[in-house]
Each structure stands twice: as C-alpha cells, then as structure tokens.
Amino acid sequence: IEAPYLADFLDLQMTRADSGAEVRFTDSVGTTTTRLSAQRLNLDRTAHQVRLSGQISARNAAAEVALRTDSMVWLRQEQRLQLPTGSEIDVPSGQVTATWLQGSTDLSEWSLREGTGRFSPDNGGDSVEVSGNWGRLRIVDGNPVVEFDTASARWRGHDVVSDRAVYMGGGGSVRFSGKVTMTDTSRSLAARSLSIRLRERQVVATHVELHDGDLVLRAITLQDSGNGGSWQAQGDPASLRIGEDEVQAQRVRYSAEHGLLQLAHQVEGRRHGRHFSADSLRLDRNSDRVFLEGAVRL
C-alpha cells in the first residue's frame, strides 16, 4: 500500500489514508498482478480488512480486466475483494455490471448479484445483452466465461428467457438451458436448450416447438438464421402443422424469402382431408401448391 499521507491510530489498530492510496497485489514471485487506486483507505488490523472508497479503479493488465466502483472491502485473510455497492467490470469482448460482487484479488473470478453482461466478439459478429439474478464471472485462457441464473437476454430483436445462460467468450456464443423461450414480433420458440452463435449470427436449439403465424413445428434440432429468413430442422420425425394440414418428415427446411417449405425422408401427412406419403415434399406458401416426389401415395 502506498499513499502520500498516512495516519496511524495505534489504540484502534487502524491506519488511514485520506489523500489517495494505491494498492498493488503481487503473486508468489513478487510480480504485480493487480493495481488498485482509491481516494480513501482504512486498514483495520483487528478485522483483517481494508476498506476503500471514492472513485476506485483496479486493473489486471495481463488478464485485460478492469473495474470501477465507489466502495470496496479487501478481506485480507480470504484474499477476496468485496464490492457491496456494485461495479462495472471491463472484460475481453464486453462489460459486466452488477449490484454486488465478490472476487479474487487478481480480478479473474467473481460472484455477482443482479448482473448484466454486454458482449460482442472481437473478430466480428453480433452483440448480445444477458442479465440474471445471480451469476459468476471467470477469465479462462484469456476469455470471459459468464454464467447467469434466472436469465434473460436481448439479441437482434429477440427476447430470450431461460433458467440458466452461459456466455463463452472464446467461442463467441451464449448457451441457454432449462426452460428456454425465444420470442420476437412474429414468432415464438420453446426449447430445452438454445445456443446463439454471435459470429455466425445463428441459433441452434434442441427439442423445440416453433410457432410462426399458422405454422407450428416440433423437432429435435433446429438451426435458425436468427432473422426469420430461413431455418432447418430434424426430428424422428419432425412434425409440421399449417392450419388444418399436418405432415411429418425426418428433415424440414424453410426459406421465408421464397416462401418455400421442403421436407425429405419418410414424408407422410394429411392435406385438405387427403392422406399422402412420399420421399420428399415442396410447399410453395405463396401459391399454396404442393409438389410430391418419389414413391408417392395418395
């Protein structure tokens, strides 16, 4: 601890710095890992705590982590930092804010309450905002891994709600699990798990039910472009309902640009009261025309 002025109160076992102070944390060989500055510092030797206040900033240059706050407690025996009034933490590819945090002195691991993360991959892709009641932040191999419980997110006009969410900075993706729902102005999707690949601008979901106007899809996996333009699904089989018509197939593709649905492998269904089966089916939604190919039975 360095300061231009220190007041030592021997009877209280306290040392105070009211004109600014700098704290340097070092590793086992003496290399500085974290630099911390504050306007005021109070070292309590009885409680083994150091309390800091007033425009606090801290940085670990190697991990590319920095934070800003106005209140901090250094728990010396536990070697932990506690931020009771919250903070903004800058991490590679994003920023995390929370109302309460507790973490390591090298700033690489944090527990948090009521947190929000805003992330954007370094080498291109979409940005995403994820929030949760509880969370955990870790720096792993130079990349942030941020976990949220009771999570919600916003991405490209989509709202996502789930039991859990994890942002993986190295892969540039967010994975949602538990009970997951994703909605926008025209569609809603429920899934057991869902991943947003920010660089590819793509959604991958498992055990899904998709509602898009009068169209309902149930499938084991779904890959979506994220803008409602196209998607492809697989199931055993996947089922599709459009109004009163129903059809099943192993694979389903949809292109909103062309209004075209394509189904393949063990296609079977009912349309306008007539049952059919075929190797493949194309439905032009613009003209409402169906084309069946391969081993067709009506």
Residue pairs with C-beta under 8 A, 6 or more apart in sequence:
1 17
1 21
1 22
1 23
1 41
1 43
1 50
2 21
2 22
2 23
2 24
3 17
3 19
3 20
3 21
3 22
3 41
4 19
4 20
5 17
5 18
5 19
6 15
6 16
6 17
7 15
7 16
7 17
7 18
8 14
8 15
9 15
9 16
12 46
13 44
13 45
13 46
14 42
14 43
14 44
14 45
15 42
15 43
15 45
16 40
16 41
16 42
16 43
17 40
17 41
17 42
18 39
18 40
20 37
20 38
20 39
21 37
21 38
21 40
21 41
21 52
22 35
22 36
22 37
23 35
23 36
23 37
23 38
23 41
23 50
23 52
23 74
24 32
24 34
24 35
24 36
25 32
25 33
25 34
25 36
25 105
25 106
26 32
26 33
27 33
27 106
33 60
33 62
33 105
33 106
34 58
34 59
34 60
34 105
34 106
34 107
35 58
35 59
36 52
36 56
36 57
36 58
36 59
36 72
37 56
37 57
37 58
38 52
38 53
38 54
38 55
38 56
38 72
39 53
39 54
39 55
39 56
40 52
40 53
40 54
41 50
41 51
41 52
42 50
42 51
42 52
43 50
44 50
44 51
48 75
48 76
48 77
49 73
49 74
49 75
49 76
50 73
50 74
50 76
51 71
51 72
51 73
51 74
52 71
52 72
52 73
52 74
53 70
53 71
53 72
54 70
55 68
55 70
56 67
56 68
56 69
56 70
56 71
56 72
57 66
57 67
57 68
58 66
58 67
58 72
58 81
58 107
59 65
59 66
59 67
59 107
60 66
60 106
60 107
60 108
63 106
63 107
63 108
63 139
63 142
64 90
64 91
64 92
64 142
65 89
65 90
65 91
65 107
65 108
65 139
66 89
66 90
66 107
67 83
67 87
67 88
67 89
67 90
67 107
68 87
68 88
69 83
69 85
69 86
69 87
69 88
70 85
71 83
71 84
71 85
72 81
72 82
72 83
73 81
73 82
73 83
73 84
74 80
74 81
74 82
74 105
75 81
75 82
79 104
79 105
80 102
80 103
80 104
80 105
81 101
81 102
81 103
81 104
81 105
81 107
82 101
82 102
83 98
83 100
83 101
83 102
83 103
84 100
85 99
85 100
86 97
86 98
86 99
86 100
86 101
87 97
87 98
87 101
88 95
88 96
88 97
89 95
89 96
89 97
89 98
89 101
89 107
89 110
89 137
91 137
91 139
91 144
91 146
91 169
92 122
92 139
92 142
92 143
92 144
92 169
93 119
93 120
93 121
93 122
93 143
93 144
93 169
93 172
94 117
94 118
94 119
94 120
94 144
94 167
94 169
95 117
95 118
96 110
96 112
96 115
96 116
96 117
96 135
96 137
96 144
96 146
97 115
97 116
97 117
98 110
98 112
98 113
98 114
98 115
98 116
98 135
99 113
99 114
99 115
100 112
100 113
100 114
101 110
101 111
101 112
101 113
102 110
102 111
102 112
103 109
103 110
103 111
103 137
104 110
107 139
108 138
108 139
109 136
109 137
109 138
109 139
110 136
110 137
110 138
111 134
111 135
111 136
112 134
112 135
112 136
112 137
113 133
113 134
113 135
114 131
114 133
115 131
115 132
115 134
115 135
115 137
115 146
115 148
116 129
116 130
116 131
117 129
117 130
117 131
117 135
117 146
117 148
117 167
118 127
118 128
118 129
119 127
119 128
119 129
119 130
119 144
119 146
119 167
119 169
119 174
119 198
120 126
120 127
120 128
120 198
121 169
121 172
121 198
121 199
123 172
123 199
124 199
125 172
125 198
125 199
125 200
125 201
126 155
126 156
126 196
126 198
126 201
126 226
127 155
127 198
128 153
128 154
128 155
128 167
128 174
128 196
128 198
129 153
129 154
129 155
130 146
130 148
130 151
130 152
130 153
130 165
130 167
130 174
131 148
131 151
131 152
131 153
132 148
132 149
132 150
132 151
132 152
132 165
133 148
133 149
133 150
134 148
134 149
134 150
135 146
135 147
135 148
135 149
136 146
136 147
137 144
137 145
137 146
137 147
138 144
138 145
138 146
139 145
140 170
141 170
143 168
143 169
143 170
144 167
144 169
145 166
145 167
145 168
145 169
145 170
146 166
146 167
146 169
147 164
147 165
147 166
148 164
148 165
148 166
149 163
149 164
150 163
151 160
151 161
151 162
151 163
151 164
151 165
151 176
152 159
152 160
152 161
152 162
153 159
153 160
153 161
153 162
153 165
153 174
153 176
153 196
154 160
155 174
155 196
155 226
156 201
156 226
156 227
157 184
157 185
158 182
158 183
158 184
158 226
159 182
159 183
159 184
160 176
160 180
160 181
160 182
160 194
160 196
161 180
161 181
162 176
162 177
162 178
162 179
162 180
162 181
162 194
163 177
163 178
163 179
163 180
164 176
164 177
164 178
165 174
165 175
165 176
165 177
166 174
166 175
167 173
167 174
168 174
168 175
171 197
172 197
172 198
172 199
173 195
173 196
173 197
173 198
174 195
174 196
174 198
175 193
175 194
175 195
176 191
176 193
176 194
176 195
176 196
177 192
177 193
177 194
179 190
180 190
180 191
180 192
180 193
180 194
180 205
181 188
181 189
181 190
181 191
182 188
182 189
182 191
182 194
182 203
182 205
183 189
184 228
186 212
186 213
186 228
187 210
187 211
187 212
187 228
188 210
188 211
189 205
189 208
189 209
189 210
189 211
189 222
189 224
190 208
190 209
191 205
191 206
191 207
191 208
191 209
191 222
192 206
192 207
192 208
193 205
193 206
193 207
194 203
194 204
194 205
194 206
195 203
195 204
195 205
196 202
196 203
196 226
197 203
197 204
201 225
201 226
201 227
202 223
202 224
202 225
202 226
203 222
203 223
203 224
203 225
203 226
204 221
204 222
204 223
204 224
205 221
205 222
205 224
206 220
206 221
206 222
207 220
208 217
208 218
208 219
208 220
208 221
208 222
208 233
209 216
209 217
209 218
210 216
210 217
210 218
210 219
210 222
210 231
210 233
212 228
214 242
214 243
215 240
215 241
215 242
216 240
216 241
216 242
217 233
217 238
217 239
217 240
217 252
218 235
218 238
218 239
218 240
219 233
219 234
219 235
219 238
219 239
219 252
220 233
220 234
220 235
220 236
220 238
221 233
221 234
221 235
222 231
222 232
222 233
223 231
223 232
223 233
224 230
224 231
225 231
228 256
229 255
229 256
229 257
230 253
230 254
230 255
230 256
230 257
231 253
231 254
232 251
232 252
232 253
232 254
233 251
233 252
233 253
234 250
234 251
234 252
235 248
235 249
235 250
235 252
236 250
237 248
237 249
237 250
237 266
237 268
238 248
238 249
238 250
238 251
238 252
239 246
239 247
239 248
240 246
240 247
240 248
240 249
240 252
240 261
240 263
240 269
241 247
242 283
244 272
245 269
245 270
245 271
245 272
246 269
246 270
247 263
247 267
247 268
247 269
247 270
247 271
247 281
248 266
248 267
248 268
248 269
249 263
249 264
249 265
249 266
249 267
249 268
249 281
250 264
250 265
250 266
251 263
251 264
251 265
252 261
252 262
252 263
253 261
253 262
253 263
254 260
254 261
254 262
258 286
259 284
259 285
259 286
260 282
260 283
260 284
260 285
261 281
261 282
261 283
261 285
262 280
262 281
262 282
262 283
263 280
263 281
263 282
263 283
264 279
264 280
264 281
265 279
265 280
267 277
267 278
267 279
267 280
267 281
267 292
268 275
268 276
268 277
269 275
269 276
269 277
269 281
270 276
271 290
274 298
275 298
276 292
276 296
276 297
276 298
277 295
277 296
277 297
278 292
278 293
278 294
278 295
278 296
278 297
279 293
279 294
279 295
280 292
280 293
280 294
281 290
281 291
281 292
281 293
282 290
282 291
282 293
283 289
283 290
283 291
284 290
284 291
